[in-house]
Amino acid sequence: MSKKVSPAGSQKVNMPPQPPKTGITKPAPNDWLRYAPYLLLIAVVAVYANTLSFEFTELDDSIFIREFTAYNEDLANLLTSFTRGVFNATTDPYYRPLFLDSIILNYQMYNTDIAGYHAFNLIFHAIAVVLLHKLLLKMKVIPLHSFWLALLFAIHPVLCQAVAWIPGRNDTMLAIFTFAYIINAINYANEEAKVPLLALGLALLFLLLAFFTKETAVFAPPVAFVLILMGLGQSWNSNRMYALYGSAVVAFTIWYIARHNATIAVTPIKPMEMLTSFVGRLGLIIQYLGKIVCPANLSVFPIQQDTTYFIGIPAIALLIALAYMNKDR
């Protein structure tokens, strides 16, 4: 008697029971990074909330808040700030119009209550941190790495004076405008902006604001171009890059004309003295790197002669080693 063979595929296979579908999906490992900006804000507040109770240091802050009361009361001086020096209208070589304007606006809300000025400093730092995080993402940095780098910037002690000292806000404002400028320059160069001319206009505006905050903004365009060309692989001779070059020239020209016409003390340019000073201050790079790696004995006004190179040299060696070990060095 022959056995009947079942046709192919007719045999039933016992499958393990499947769990019922609940409609709940397992979150991705780094799904929490969607809350990164909020976590960064929490970190800033946690570290610097105590500055709201700080009093006057009597180091420039009392000058701009108490002694400039008559100046701060008049909103018309929001324009006057662009025609004078920061400490003195005629004898001061420093040109910081937006810093003066920030104090005027602060005064309108808080008068001479120092807590309100510290609150502004804290808010400025929080904005800079969030913008840096966004910039890192724009540069295609891994989201997790972008968060940790922005968090380091948020809480690093080397930036404490810029947040806790009222006049230190000038550097924080410079960071805000510089980050915003580079973000919009990237949006324009990479054709990521829905309205290209708006991105170009914003890049021009923020660069101009950076110039009117501090003259060291002159380094912002070269940094932006290096990031766009080398970091993102854009061509240097595209029409969009030419437009960005032109916008940088326009911003610098507007700032230069305004500064030239302001009633500030004119310092004669002496090329040999500038060159000698530049070479003599190259050691500051080593000192600054040392302070970043080991932020001890920090000072609002550090003096090169009193700052050690001992920590800076190992810091440079560490950076070289990290670069060498990186597969994408």
PAZAPA-4460 file (N, C-alpha, C; in steps of 0.05 Angstrom, whole numbers, plus 32768, in hexadecimal, padded with zeros to 4 digits):
% residues 329
    n_x    n_y    n_z   ca_x   ca_y   ca_z    c_x    c_y    c_z   seq   type   mol
   8011   7FE9   8000   8000   8000   8000   8012   8019   8000     1      M     A
   800F   8029   7FEC   8020   8041   7FEA   8016   8058   7FFB     2      S     A
   802A   8068   8005   8023   8080   8015   801D   8097   8003     3      K     A
   8009   80A7   800B   8002   80BF   7FFC   8014   80D6   8005     4      K     A
   801F   80E2   7FF0   8032   80F8   7FF6   8022   8112   7FF2     5      V     A
   8023   8123   8006   8015   813D   8005   8022   814E   7FF0     6      S     A
   8013   815D   7FE2   801E   816F   7FCE   8031   8184   7FDC     7      P     A
   8044   818D   7FCD   8058   81A0   7FD8   804A   81B9   7FE2     8      A     A
   8052   81C1   7FFA   8047   81D9   8006   802E   81D4   8015     9      G     A
   8023   81BB   8015   800A   81B6   8023   800D   81B0   8040    10      S     A
   8027   81AA   8048   802B   81A4   8064   802A   81BD   8075    11      Q     A
   801D   81BB   808C   801B   81D2   809E   8033   81D3   80B0    12      K     A
   803D   81EB   80B3   8055   81EF   80C4   804B   81FD   80DE    13      V     A
   8053   81F2   80F4   804B   81FE   810E   805B   8217   8113    14      N     A
   804F   822E   8112   805C   8248   8117   8058   8250   8134    15      M     A
   806D   825D   8140   8069   8266   815C   8053   827B   815D    16      P     A
   8044   827C   8173   802F   8290   8175   803A   82AC   8174    17      P     A
   802D   82BE   8166   8035   82DA   8163   8027   82EB   8178    18      Q     A
   8036   82FD   8185   802A   830F   8199   8016   8321   818C    19      P     A
   8001   8327   819A   7FEC   8339   818E   7FF8   8355   8189    20      P     A
   7FEF   8361   8172   7FF8   837C   816C   7FEB   8391   817E    21      K     A
   7FFC   83A1   818A   7FF1   83B5   819D   7FF1   83D1   8191    22      T     A
   7FFF   83D5   817A   8000   83EF   816E   8016   8401   817A    23      G     A
   8026   83F5   818D   803C   8404   819A   8056   83FC   818D    24      I     A
   8065   840F   8182   807F   8409   8176   8095   840F   8189    25      T     A
   80A9   83FF   8188   80C0   8402   819A   80D0   841B   8191    26      K     A
   80D6   842D   81A4   80E4   8446   819C   8101   843F   8193    27      P     A
   810A   844F   8180   8126   844C   8176   8139   8452   818D    28      A     A
   8152   8448   818B   8165   844B   81A1   816A   8469   81A8    29      P     A
   816B   847A   8194   8171   8497   8199   8158   84A8   8194    30      N     A
   8141   849C   8198   8128   84AB   8193   8126   84C4   81A6    31      D     A
   8133   84C3   81BD   8132   84D9   81D0   8140   84F2   81C6    32      W     A
   814F   84EF   81B0   815E   8507   81A6   814B   851B   819A    33      L     A
   8132   8514   8195   811F   8528   818B   811A   853D   81A0    34      R     A
   8121   8537   81B9   811E   854B   81CF   8138   8559   81D5    35      Y     A
   814C   8555   81C4   8167   8560   81CA   8167   857E   81D0    36      A     A
   8159   858F   81C0   8159   85AC   81C6   814E   85B2   81E2    37      P     A
   8139   85A3   81EA   812E   85A8   8205   8141   859F   821B    38      Y     A
   814E   8589   8216   8162   857F   822A   8179   8592   822D    39      L     A
   8181   859E   8217   8197   85B2   8218   818F   85CA   8227    40      L     A
   8176   85D3   8223   816C   85EA   8232   816B   85E4   8250    41      L     A
   8162   85CC   8257   8161   85C4   8273   817D   85C4   827F    42      I     A
   8191   85BB   8270   81AD   85BB   827A   81B7   85D7   827F    43      A     A
   81B1   85EA   826D   81B9   8605   8270   81AD   8611   8289    44      V     A
   8193   860D   828D   8186   8618   82A5   8191   860B   82BE    45      V     A
   8196   85F1   82BE   81A0   85E3   82D5   81BB   85ED   82DE    46      A     A
   81CC   85F4   82CA   81E7   85FD   82D1   81E7   861B   82D8    47      V     A
   81D7   862B   82CB   81DA   8648   82CE   81C3   8656   82DB    48      Y     A
   81AF   8648   82E5   8198   8655   82F2   81A1   8665   830B    49      A     A
   81B6   865C   8318   81C0   866A   8330   81CB   8685   832A    50      N     A
   81D2   868B   8310   81DD   86A5   830A   81C8   86BB   830C    51      T     A
   81AE   86B3   830D   8199   86C7   8310   819A   86D5   832B    52      L     A
   81A8   86C9   833E   81AA   86D6   8358   81C4   86E5   835C    53      S     A
   81D5   86E5   8347   81EF   86F3   8349   81EB   8711   834A    54      F     A
   81FC   871F   8357   81FB   873C   8359   820F   8748   8345    55      E     A
   8213   8762   8347   8226   8770   8336   8243   8768   833D    56      F     A
   8253   8765   8329   826F   875F   832E   8280   8778   8330    57      T     A
   8273   878F   8329   8281   87A9   8328   8298   87A8   8314    58      E     A
   8296   8796   8300   82AA   8795   82EB   829C   8799   82D0    59      L     A
   8298   87B2   82C9   828B   87BB   82B1   826C   87B9   82B2    60      D     A
   8262   87A4   82BF   8244   87A1   82C0   8237   87BA   82CC    61      D     A
   8242   87C4   82E2   8236   87DB   82EF   8239   87F4   82DD    62      S     A
   824D   87F5   82CC   824F   880C   82B9   8238   880C   82A6    63      I     A
   8233   87F5   8299   821F   87F4   8284   8202   87F5   828F    64      F     A
   81FE   87ED   82A8   81E3   87EC   82B3   81DD   8804   82C4    65      I     A
   81EF   880B   82D7   81EA   8821   82EA   81F3   883C   82DE    66      R     A
   820B   883D   82D3   8216   8856   82CA   820A   885F   82AF    67      E     A
   8200   884C   82A0   81F4   8852   8286   81D5   8855   8288    68      F     A
   81CB   885B   829F   81AE   885C   82A3   81A1   8870   828F    69      T     A
   81AC   8888   828D   81A0   889C   827B   81A1   8892   825E    70      A     A
   81B7   8885   8257   81B9   887B   823B   81A5   8864   8236    71      Y     A
   81A2   8853   824A   8191   883C   8246   8173   8843   8247    72      N     A
   816C   885A   8252   8150   8862   8254   8145   886A   8239    73      E     A
   8156   8874   8227   814D   887F   820D   814F   886A   81F7    74      D     A
   8138   8860   81ED   8138   884C   81D8   8145   8856   81BE    75      L     A
   8146   8871   81BB   8153   887C   81A3   8170   8874   81A2    76      A     A
   817C   886D   81B8   8198   8866   81B9   819D   884A   81AD    77      N     A
   8188   883C   81A7   818B   8822   8198   819A   8827   817E    78      L     A
   8195   883F   8172   81A4   8847   815A   81BE   8855   8160    79      L     A
   81BE   8864   8176   81D7   8872   817E   81ED   885F   8183    80      T     A
   81E7   8847   818D   81FC   8833   8193   820D   882D   817B    81      S     A
   8203   8830   8163   8212   882A   814B   8224   8841   8143    82      F     A
   8225   8856   8152   8235   886D   814B   824A   8874   8160    83      T     A
   824D   8863   8174   825F   886A   818A   826E   8852   8194    84      R     A
   8282   8857   81A6   8290   8841   81B3   8280   8836   81CA    85      G     A
   8288   881F   81D4   8278   8811   81E8   8279   881E   8204    86      V     A
   8291   8825   820D   8294   8832   8227   8290   8850   8225    87      F     A
   829D   885C   8211   829C   8879   820D   8296   887F   81F0    88      N     A
   8287   8894   81EC   827D   889A   81D1   8294   88A2   81BE    89      A     A
   82AA   88AD   81C8   82BF   88B7   81B7   82DB   88AC   81BC    90      T     A
   82E1   88A4   81D5   82FC   889C   81DB   8300   887E   81DD    91      T     A
   82EB   886F   81D7   82EC   8852   81DA   82F1   8845   81BE    92      D     A
   8305   8832   81BD   830A   8825   81A3   82F7   880D   819E    93      P     A
   82E8   8804   81B2   82D7   87ED   81AF   82BC   87F5   81A4    94      Y     A
   82B4   87E6   818F   829B   87EB   8181   8288   87D3   8185    95      Y     A
   8274   87D6   8197   8263   87C0   819F   8245   87C9   819F    96      R     A
   823A   87D2   8189   821F   87DD   8189   8209   87CA   8193    97      P     A
   820A   87B1   818B   81F5   879F   8193   81F6   8798   81B0    98      L     A
   820E   8799   81BC   8210   8795   81D9   8202   87AB   81E7    99      F     A
   8208   87C4   81DF   81FB   87DB   81EC   81DD   87D9   81E8   100      L     A
   81D3   87D1   81D1   81B6   87CF   81CC   81AA   87B9   81DE   101      D     A
   81B9   87A3   81E2   81AE   878E   81F4   81AA   8799   8210   102      S     A
   81BC   87AA   8219   81BA   87B5   8234   81A2   87C9   8235   103      I     A
   819E   87D9   821F   8188   87EB   821E   816D   87DC   8221   104      I     A
   816A   87C7   8211   8152   87B7   8212   814E   87AA   822D   105      L     A
   8164   87A0   8238   8163   8795   8253   8159   87A9   8267   106      N     A
   8163   87C2   8265   815B   87D7   8278   813E   87DD   8275   107      Y     A
   8133   87DD   825D   8117   87E3   8259   8105   87D0   8268   108      Q     A
   810E   87B8   826C   80FD   87A3   827A   8104   87A0   8297   109      M     A
   811D   87A4   829F   8125   879E   82BA   8132   87B5   82C9   110      Y     A
   8134   87CC   82BB   8140   87E3   82C8   815D   87DB   82D1   111      N     A
   8164   87DE   82EA   817E   87D7   82F3   817E   87BD   8303   112      T     A
   8169   87AD   8302   8167   8794   8310   817A   8780   8302   113      D     A
   8190   8779   830F   81A4   8769   8303   819B   874D   82FB   114      I     A
   8186   8743   8309   817C   8728   8303   8172   8726   82E6   115      A     A
   8165   873B   82DD   815B   873B   82C1   8171   873A   82AD   116      G     A
   8188   8746   82B3   819F   8745   82A0   81AB   8729   82A0   117      Y     A
   81AC   871D   82B7   81B6   8701   82B8   81A3   86EE   82AA   118      H     A
   8189   86F4   82AB   8176   86E3   829D   817B   86E5   827E   119      A     A
   8180   86FD   8275   8186   8701   8258   819F   86F0   8251   120      F     A
   81B4   86F2   8261   81CC   86E2   825B   81C7   86C5   8259   121      N     A
   81B6   86BB   826C   81AF   869E   826C   81A0   8697   8252   122      L     A
   818D   86A8   824A   817D   86A3   8232   818F   86A3   8219   123      I     A
   81A1   86B7   8218   81B4   86B8   8202   81C4   869E   81FF   124      F     A
   81CE   8694   8216   81DE   867C   8215   81CD   8664   820C   125      H     A
   81B5   8662   8215   81A3   864C   820D   819E   864D   81EF   126      A     A
   819A   8665   81E4   8195   8667   81C7   81AE   865E   81B8   127      I     A
   81C6   8666   81C1   81DF   865F   81B4   81E2   8640   81B4   128      A     A
   81DC   8633   81CB   81DF   8616   81CD   81CC   8608   81B9   129      V     A
   81B3   8610   81B7   81A0   8604   81A5   81A9   8608   8188   130      V     A
   81B2   8620   8181   81BC   8625   8166   81D4   8615   815F   131      L     A
   81E6   8611   8172   81FE   8600   816D   81F5   85E4   8167   132      L     A
   81E2   85DA   8177   81D7   85BF   8172   81CC   85BC   8156   133      H     A
   81BD   85D0   814D   81B2   85D0   8132   81C7   85D2   811D   134      K     A
   81DC   85E2   8122   81F2   85E4   810F   8201   85C9   810C   135      L     A
   8205   85BB   8122   8213   85A1   8121   8202   858D   8110   136      L     A
   81E8   858E   8114   81D7   857C   8104   81D9   8584   80E6   137      L     A
   81DA   859E   80E1   81DC   85A8   80C5   81F6   859E   80B8   138      K     A
   820B   859B   80C9   8225   8591   80C0   8226   8573   80BE   139      M     A
   820F   8566   80C0   820D   8549   80BE   821B   853A   80D4   140      K     A
   821F   8547   80EB   822A   8539   8102   8215   8526   810D   141      V     A
   821E   850E   8115   820B   84FA   8120   81FA   8507   8136   142      I     A
   81E0   8504   8136   81CE   8511   8149   81D7   850D   8166   143      P     A
   81DF   84F5   816D   81E8   84F0   8189   8200   8501   8190   144      L     A
   8213   8502   817D   822C   8511   8181   8225   852F   8182   145      H     A
   8212   8538   8171   820A   8554   8171   81FF   855C   818C   146      S     A
   81F0   854A   8198   81E5   8550   81B3   81FA   8553   81C8   147      F     A
   820D   8540   81C8   8222   8540   81DD   8234   8558   81D9   148      W     A
   823A   8560   81C0   824B   8577   81BC   823D   8591   81C4   149      L     A
   8224   8593   81BE   8215   85AB   81C6   8212   85AB   81E4   150      A     A
   820F   8594   81F1   820D   8594   820E   8227   859C   821B   151      L     A
   823D   8593   820F   8257   859C   8219   825A   85BA   8218   152      L     A
   8251   85C5   8201   8252   85E2   81FE   8240   85F0   8213   153      F     A
   8229   85E3   8219   8216   85EF   822B   8220   85F2   8248   154      A     A
   8230   85DE   8251   8237   85DD   826D   8255   85E1   8272   155      I     A
   8265   85E4   825D   8282   85E6   8261   8289   85FF   8271   156      H     A
   829A   85FB   8286   82A1   8612   8297   82AF   8629   8289   157      P     A
   82BC   8623   8273   82CC   8638   8265   82BA   864E   825B   158      V     A
   829F   8649   8258   828C   865D   824F   827E   866A   8266   159      L     A
   8285   8664   827F   8277   866E   8296   8276   868C   8297   160      C     A
   828D   8699   8291   828D   86B7   8293   827B   86C4   827F   161      Q     A
   8278   86B7   8267   8266   86C3   8253   8249   86C3   825B   162      A     A
   8242   86B0   826D   8227   86AE   8277   8223   86BD   8291   163      V     A
   8235   86BA   82A4   8232   86C5   82BE   8239   86E3   82C0   164      A     A
   824A   86EC   82AE   8253   8708   82AF   8243   8718   829A   165      W     A
   8235   872D   82A1   8223   873B   828F   8231   8744   8275   166      I     A
   8248   8752   8276   8255   8759   825D   825E   8741   824C   167      P     A
   8260   872A   8258   8268   8712   824A   8254   8709   8235   168      G     A
   823C   8715   8236   8227   870D   8223   822F   8714   8206   169      R     A
   8242   8727   8203   8249   872F   81E8   8254   8717   81D8   170      N     A
   8264   8706   81E5   826E   86EE   81D8   8258   86DA   81D2   171      D     A
   8244   86D8   81E4   822E   86C6   81E0   821D   86D0   81C8   172      T     A
   8218   86EA   81C7   820A   86F5   81B0   8218   86F0   8196   173      M     A
   8233   86F3   8197   8243   86ED   817F   823F   86D0   8176   174      L     A
   823E   86BE   818A   823A   86A1   8183   821F   869D   8176   175      A     A
   820A   86AA   8182   81EF   86A7   8177   81EE   86B0   8159   176      I     A
   81F8   86C7   8154   81F7   86D2   8138   8209   86C2   8125   177      F     A
   8220   86B8   812F   8232   86A9   811E   8225   868E   8117   178      T     A
   821A   8680   812B   820D   8666   8126   81F6   866A   8113   179      F     A
   81E6   867E   8117   81CF   8683   8106   81D8   8689   80E9   180      A     A
   81ED   8698   80E7   81F8   869F   80CC   8201   8685   80BE   181      Y     A
   8210   8674   80CB   821A   865C   80BE   8203   8649   80B7   182      I     A
   81EF   8647   80C8   81D8   8636   80C2   81CA   863F   80A9   183      I     A
   81C5   8659   80A6   81B8   8663   808F   81C9   8662   8076   184      N     A
   81E3   8665   807A   81F6   8662   8063   81F5   8646   8058   185      A     A
   81F5   8632   806B   81F3   8616   8063   81D9   8611   8055   186      I     A
   81C3   861B   8060   81A9   8617   8053   81A8   8621   8036   187      N     A
   81B5   8638   8032   81B6   8644   8018   81C8   8634   8005   188      Y     A
   81E0   862E   800F   81F4   8620   7FFE   81EA   8604   7FF6   189      A     A
   81DD   85F6   8009   81D4   85DA   8004   81B9   85D9   7FF7   190      N     A
   81AD   85F0   7FF1   8192   85F1   7FE5   817D   85E3   7FF7   191      E     A
   8181   85E7   8011   816E   85DB   8024   8157   85EF   802B   192      E     A
   815B   8608   8025   8147   861C   802C   8130   861C   8019   193      A     A
   8118   861E   8023   8100   8620   8012   8100   863A   8002   194      K     A
   810A   864F   800E   810C   8669   8000   812A   8671   8001   195      V     A
   8139   866A   7FEB   8156   866F   7FEB   815E   868B   7FF2   196      P     A
   8150   869F   7FE6   8158   86BB   7FEB   8154   86C3   8008   197      L     A
   8140   86B6   8015   813C   86BC   8031   8153   86B1   8042   198      L     A
   815D   8699   803B   8174   868E   8049   818D   869F   8045   199      A     A
   8190   86A9   802C   81A7   86BB   8027   81A5   86D5   8036   200      L     A
   818C   86E0   8036   8188   86F9   8045   818C   86F5   8063   201      G     A
   8184   86DF   806E   8188   86DA   808B   81A6   86D6   8091   202      L     A
   81B4   86C9   807F   81D1   86C6   8082   81DE   86E1   8083   203      A     A
   81D7   86F3   8071   81E2   870E   8070   81DA   871D   808A   204      L     A
   81C1   871B   8093   81B8   8729   80AA   81C7   8720   80C3   205      L     A
   81C9   8706   80C7   81D6   86FC   80DF   81F4   8701   80DF   206      F     A
   8201   8701   80C8   821D   8708   80C7   8221   8725   80CE   207      L     A
   820F   8736   80C4   8210   8753   80CA   820D   8757   80E8   208      L     A
   81FA   8749   80F4   81F6   874B   8111   820E   8741   8120   209      L     A
   821B   872D   8116   8234   8723   8123   824A   8738   8122   210      A     A
   824D   8746   810B   8261   875B   8109   825B   8771   811D   211      F     A
   8242   8779   8120   823B   878F   8132   823B   8786   814F   212      F     A
   8240   876C   8153   8244   8762   816F   8261   8763   8177   213      T     A
   8272   875A   8164   828F   8759   816A   829E   8755   8150   214      K     A
   82B4   8764   814D   82C3   8763   8134   82CF   8748   812D   215      E     A
   82D1   8736   8141   82DC   871C   813B   82C9   870B   812A   216      T     A
   82B1   8716   8124   829F   8708   8112   82AB   8706   80F6   217      A     A
   82C2   8714   80F1   82CF   8713   80D7   82D8   86F6   80D1   218      V     A
   82DA   86E6   80E5   82E2   86CA   80E1   82CB   86B8   80DA   219      F     A
   82B2   86C1   80DE   829B   86B1   80D9   8298   86A8   80BC   220      A     A
   829B   86BA   80A8   8298   86B1   808C   82AD   869C   8084   221      P     A
   82C7   869F   808B   82DA   868A   8084   82D3   866F   8090   222      P     A
   82CA   8670   80AA   82C2   8657   80B7   82AA   864A   80A8   223      V     A
   8296   865B   80A1   827F   8651   8093   8287   8644   8078   224      A     A
   8298   8652   806A   82A0   8648   804F   82B0   862E   8052   225      F     A
   82C1   862B   8066   82D0   8612   806A   82BC   85FC   8070   226      V     A
   82A9   8601   8081   8295   85EC   8088   8285   85E4   8070   227      L     A
   827D   85F7   8060   826C   85F1   8049   827C   85E3   8033   228      I     A
   8294   85EC   802E   82A4   85E1   8018   82B1   85C6   8020   229      L     A
   82BE   85C6   8037   82CD   85AD   803F   82BB   859A   804F   230      M     A
   82AA   85A5   8060   8299   8593   8070   8282   8588   8061   231      G     A
   8276   8597   8050   825E   858E   8041   8263   8589   8024   232      L     A
   827B   858F   801B   8283   8588   7FFF   8277   8599   7FE9   233      G     A
   8270   85B2   7FF0   8266   85C3   7FDB   827D   85CE   7FCA   234      Q     A
   8276   85D5   7FB1   828A   85E1   7F9F   828E   85FF   7FA6   235      S     A
   82A6   8607   7FA5   82AD   8623   7FAD   82A3   8637   7F98   236      W     A
   82A0   862F   7F7F   829A   8642   7F6A   827D   863F   7F5F   237      N     A
   826B   8636   7F70   824F   8636   7F68   8243   8651   7F6B   238      S     A
   822C   8656   7F5D   821F   8670   7F5F   8217   8676   7F7B   239      N     A
   820E   8662   7F8A   8205   8666   7FA6   821D   866E   7FB7   240      R     A
   8234   8662   7FB3   824B   866A   7FC3   8254   8686   7FBC   241      M     A
   8252   868E   7FA3   8259   86A9   7F9B   8246   86BD   7FA9   242      Y     A
   822D   86B5   7FAC   821A   86C7   7FB9   8221   86C9   7FD7   243      A     A
   822A   86B3   7FE3   8232   86B4   7FFF   824B   86C5   8003   244      L     A
   825E   86C2   7FF0   8276   86D3   7FF2   826E   86F1   7FF1   245      Y     A
   825C   86F7   7FDE   8254   8713   7FDB   8245   871D   7FF3   246      G     A
   8234   870C   8000   8226   8715   8018   8239   871B   802E   247      S     A
   824E   870C   8030   8262   8710   8045   8270   872B   8041   248      A     A
   8276   8731   8028   8283   874B   8021   8270   8762   8028   249      V     A
   8257   875F   8021   8243   8774   8027   8241   8779   8045   250      V     A
   823F   8763   8054   823C   8766   8071   8255   8774   807D   251      A     A
   826C   876C   8074   8285   8779   807E   8286   8796   8077   252      F     A
   827E   879D   805E   827F   87B8   8055   826C   87CA   8065   253      T     A
   8253   87C0   806A   8240   87D0   807A   824B   87D5   8096   254      I     A
   8256   87C0   80A2   8261   87C3   80BD   8279   87D6   80BD   255      W     A
   828A   87D3   80A9   82A3   87E4   80A8   829B   8801   80A5   256      Y     A
   8288   8807   8094   8280   8823   8090   8274   882F   80AA   257      I     A
   8263   881F   80B7   8256   8828   80D0   826B   882C   80E6   258      A     A
   827E   881A   80E8   8293   881D   80FC   82A5   8834   80F6   259      R     A
   82AB   8838   80DC   82BD   884E   80D3   82B0   8869   80DA   260      H     A
   8296   886B   80D8   8288   8884   80DC   8281   8888   80FA   261      N     A
   8285   8874   810B   827F   8877   8127   8294   8888   8135   262      A     A
   828C   8895   814B   829E   88A6   815A   82AE   8897   816E   263      T     A
   82BF   8884   8164   82D0   8874   8175   82ED   887C   8170   264      I     A
   82FD   8876   8184   831A   887C   8181   8326   886B   816B   265      A     A
   8335   8878   815A   8341   886A   8143   835D   8861   814B   266      V     A
   8362   8847   8149   837C   883B   814F   838C   8837   8136   267      T     A
   83A3   8844   8133   83B2   8841   811A   83BB   8824   8116   268      P     A
   83BA   881B   80FD   83C2   87FF   80F6   83E0   87FF   80F1   269      I     A
   83EE   87EF   8100   840B   87EC   80FC   8411   87CF   80F6   270      K     A
   8415   87C8   80DC   8418   87AC   80D3   842D   879C   80E3   271      P     A
   8444   87A8   80E8   8459   8798   80F6   8451   8792   8112   272      M     A
   8444   87A6   8120   843B   87A0   813B   8425   878B   813B   273      E     A
   8413   878C   8127   83FE   8778   8126   840A   875C   8121   274      M     A
   841E   875A   810F   842B   8740   810A   8439   8736   8122   275      L     A
   8448   8747   8130   8456   873F   8148   8443   8736   815E   276      T     A
   842D   8745   8161   8419   873D   8175   840C   8723   816E   277      S     A
   8406   871E   8154   83FA   8705   814B   840C   86ED   8151   278      F     A
   8425   86F0   814B   8438   86DA   8150   843B   86D5   816E   279      V     A
   843C   86EB   817D   843F   86E8   819A   8427   86DB   81A8   280      G     A
   8410   86DE   819B   83F8   86D3   81A8   83EF   86B8   819D   281      R     A
   83FF   86AC   818C   83F9   8691   8182   83F7   867D   8199   282      L     A
   8407   8683   81AE   8406   8671   81C6   83EB   8670   81D3   283      G     A
   83DA   8684   81CE   83C0   8684   81DA   83AF   866C   81D2   284      L     A
   83B5   8662   81B9   83A6   864A   81B0   83AB   8633   81C2   285      I     A
   83C4   862F   81C9   83CC   8619   81DB   83BF   861D   81F7   286      I     A
   83BF   8636   8201   83B3   863B   821B   8395   8637   821A   287      Q     A
   8388   8640   8205   836A   863D   8203   8363   861F   8202   288      Y     A
   8371   8610   81F2   836B   85F3   81F1   836F   85E6   820C   289      L     A
   8384   85EF   821B   8388   85E4   8236   8370   85EB   8248   290      G     A
   8365   8603   8246   834E   860B   8256   8335   85FB   824F   291      K     A
   8333   85F4   8236   831B   85E5   822D   831D   85C9   8239   292      I     A
   8334   85BC   8238   8337   85A1   8242   8337   85A0   8260   293      V     A
   8344   85B5   826C   8346   85B6   828A   833E   85D2   8293   294      C     A
   8324   85D7   8296   831B   85F2   829C   831E   85F9   82BA   295      P     A
   8337   85FD   82C2   833D   8605   82DD   834A   8620   82DE   296      A     A
   8347   862F   82F4   8352   8649   82F7   834A   865C   82E0   297      N     A
   8331   865C   82DA   8327   866D   82C4   8325   868A   82CE   298      L     A
   8328   869C   82BB   8328   86B9   82C1   8318   86C8   82AC   299      S     A
   830A   86DD   82B5   82FB   86EE   82A2   830F   86FC   8290   300      V     A
   8326   8704   829B   833A   8712   828B   8355   8702   828D   301      F     A
   8357   86EC   827F   8370   86DD   8280   8387   86EC   8273   302      P     A
   839F   86E9   827F   83B7   86F6   8275   83C9   86E0   826B   303      I     A
   83D3   86E3   8252   83E3   86CE   8246   83FC   86C7   8257   304      Q     A
   8408   86DB   8263   8421   86D6   8272   841B   86C5   828B   305      Q     A
   8402   86C7   8295   83FB   86B9   82AE   83ED   869F   82A9   306      D     A
   83E9   8697   8290   83DB   867E   828A   83EF   8669   8281   307      T     A
   83EB   8651   828C   83FE   863B   8287   83FA   862E   826C   308      T     A
   8410   8623   8261   840F   8613   8249   840E   85F5   8250   309      Y     A
   8411   85EF   826A   8415   85D4   8273   83FD   85C2   826B   310      F     A
   83E5   85CC   826D   83CE   85BC   8265   83C9   85BD   8247   311      I     A
   83CF   85D3   823B   83CA   85D6   821E   83D9   85C3   820C   312      G     A
   83F2   85BD   8213   8402   85AB   8202   83F6   858F   8202   313      I     A
   83F0   8583   821A   83E2   8568   8219   83C7   8569   820B   314      P     A
   83B9   8580   820C   83A0   8583   81FE   83A4   8580   81E0   315      A     A
   83B8   858D   81D5   83BE   858C   81B9   83C6   856F   81B1   316      I     A
   83D6   8562   81C2   83DD   8546   81BD   83C5   8534   81BD   317      A     A
   83B2   853A   81CF   8399   852A   81CF   8389   852E   81B6   318      L     A
   8386   8546   81AC   8378   854C   8193   8385   853E   817B   319      L     A
   83A0   853F   817B   83AE   8532   8165   83A9   8514   8165   320      I     A
   83AA   8508   817E   83A5   84EB   8180   8389   84E3   8178   321      A     A
   8375   84F4   8180   835A   84EE   8178   8356   84F0   815A   322      L     A
   8363   8505   814E   8361   8507   8131   836E   84F0   8122   323      A     A
   8385   84E6   812D   8393   84D0   8120   8383   84B6   8122   324      Y     A
   8375   84B2   8139   8365   8499   813D   834B   849A   812E   325      M     A
   8342   84B1   8125   8329   84B3   8118   832B   84A9   80FB   326      N     A
   8319   8497   80F3   831B   848A   80D9   8316   849F   80C2   327      K     A
   8309   84B4   80C9   8304   84C9   80B4   8316   84E1   80B8   328      D     A
   832E   84DD   80C3   833F   84F4   80C9   8346   8503   80B0   329      R     A
***
